[in-house]
Amino acid sequence: MIGRDTDLPGFARAGLTAVLLAAGAAPIHAQNYPSQTIKIVVPFAPGGGVDVVARVITPKLSEDLGQSVIIENRGGAGGMVGAAAVAQAPPDGYTFLFGTGSTHGTNPSLYSRISYDPVKDFVPVVLVSSSPLLLVVPTPFPAKSVNDLIALARSRPGALGFASYGTGSINHLGAELFNSMADIAANHIPYRGSAPALTDLIAGRVDYMFDGVSTSLGYIQAQTIRALGVAGPHRTPVLPDVPTVAESALAGFDTTVWFGLFAPAGTARPIAELVNNKVNAVLASPEVKASFEKLGIEPVGGSPQILANRVQAEMQKWAAIVRAKNIHLDQ
């Protein structure tokens, strides 16, 4: 039993002092937090879905934290440039990553080398949002349901073509998952983003694709494309009459776009907990809920463990599809 510090040798007293100081450093630092501008790195170009969602929540988050919160767009390599930058940032609570299913789900399997570890290099803070993809077809397309599409594809193996935002994108992998579960063969036609893919879908140059609610909703309402199914676990409020793919044809099918807030590994737990609480409050606010609803996006929130569980599940899920379909990318 240790009584006075004089009972210890000098080196032991010094070591104990260092441990106690380290143990006390995080709470002391957290008590003064935040005392400067907070930066959220969006690892994609401005104007995309992740950027839009980040900019919906940051004004209210800034207000609730009593400190400026800014967005820094650092796109490149499927989100890896921005993710790596945050992984290497000081864990002081002033730099966060708006991570996605790419940075923390598909990239570890798609690329032979990535410059960060999606689990070890980050502290999960909060799962911000989730939004299903939609299975859409040209308006004149003969299939009127998911089962119709599957039957048509089976009757014409390899004849149908599906579009994606590019090889390895979430809607490419989602379509490959769909094809695998439906036991159909179709041709992948990659594009550079949603807009050119939708243009060719509307023109009938491709037969089907999975697309985000926010980008396809206007075309669905204009009746230039049709939604056969919702790719998430439940129907979307903006299209309540469209069944899920899971309920209508393929039980368990789920392809959603999700965004979560991450901090660099080593960030003090009280800081992560504070930001988690503040973001949960932001997501519960009527104005943020209304903004998300217009985009067909669901606010999620909850504990950091919810985000950690999502990362693990997504990494395992997409690794299986990447292996089965032999999909690989190089930087």
Sequence and secondary structure as in RCSB ss.txt:
>XXXX:A:sequence
MIGRDTDLPGFARAGLTAVLLAAGAAPIHAQNYPSQTIKIVVPFAPGGGVDVVARVITPKLSEDLGQSVIIENRG
GAGGMVGAAAVAQAPPDGYTFLFGTGSTHGTNPSLYSRISYDPVKDFVPVVLVSSSPLLLVVPTPFPAKSVNDLI
ALARSRPGALGFASYGTGSINHLGAELFNSMADIAANHIPYRGSAPALTDLIAGRVDYMFDGVSTSLGYIQAQTI
RALGVAGPHRTPVLPDVPTVAESALAGFDTTVWFGLFAPAGTARPIAELVNNKVNAVLASPEVKASFEKLGIEPV
GGSPQILANRVQAEMQKWAAIVRAKNIHLDQ
>XXXX:A:secstr
   SGGGS HHHHHHHHHHHHHHHHHHHHHHT   S EEEEESS TTSHHHHHHHHHHHHHHHHHTS EEEEE  
 GGGHHHHHHHHTS SSSSEEEEEETIIIIIHHHHBS  SS TTTTEEEEEEEEEEEEEEEEETT S  SHHHHH
HHHHHSTTT EEEESSTT HHHHHHHHHHHHHT   EEEE SSHHHHHHHHHTTSS EEEEEHHHHHHHHHTTSE
EEEEE SSS  TTSTTS BHHHHT TT   EEEEEEEEETT  HHHHHHHHHHHHHHHHSHHHHHHHHHTT EE 
   HHHHHHHHHHHHHHHHHHHHHHT  B  
